[in-house]
Amino acid sequence: MRYEGSCHCGKIEFEVEGELTSALDCNCSLCRRRGGLLAFVPRDKFTLKTPSENLLTYTFNTHMIQHRFCGTCGIARFSEAKMPDGAEMACINVRCIPAVDLASLEIQLWDGQSH
């Protein structure tokens, strides 16, 4: 299934392809503060529909994940990184996809310690 998402002001729009049936509720210091519910997809299943110049990037800790957000409204829609096997992935904040019924998602809690 193809989903469309955006930040609050609409300056950043994206599409993601996949079955979004579950999400990760991460408790790292960033995720706790922004309240995101995360779904992971291969990077080639994610398409940024607006110019990348509209994105701002934040990294912390090991600086391996590029957390992308809108410089106008501040909403964090997705992140980009590589998996331990080198595969590129996108981490989508499913709260930024209006068509996703959040109540239907299987929410997995992650404590930052699990592997």
C-alpha positions, 0 to 999 in steps of 0.5 A, a space after each residue: 500500500 502507498 501512503 502519503 504524509 507530510 509535516 504540519 505546514 505541508 512544506 515537506 511531503 513524502 510517500 512510503 510504500 509498505 504495510 504499516 501495521 505496527 510501530 515502535 514506541 521508542 523511549 530514547 531521549 529524542 523520541 520521548 520528547 517528540 512523541 513519534 511512533 516509528 515504522 521502518 522501511 527500506 530506503 527505496 520504499 520512501 520518496 521525498 516529494 518536496 525539495 530536500 533543501 526544505 529539510 533540516 537535519 539533527 543528529 545526536 549520540 553516535 550521529 549515525 541517524 539523520 533525523 529530518 524535520 521541517 524548519 518551518 513547523 518543526 515536525 519530525 517526519 522521518 529519519 534516515 540511517 543504515 542498518 547493521 548489515 549496511 542496508 539503507 532504511 527510512 524510519 517514518 513517524 506514522 503520526 505524520 500519515 493521516 491515512 494510518 489508523 493509529 488505534 489499529 497499529 500493534 505498538 511495540 515498546 523499545 527500551 533502548 536496550 533491546 537488540 
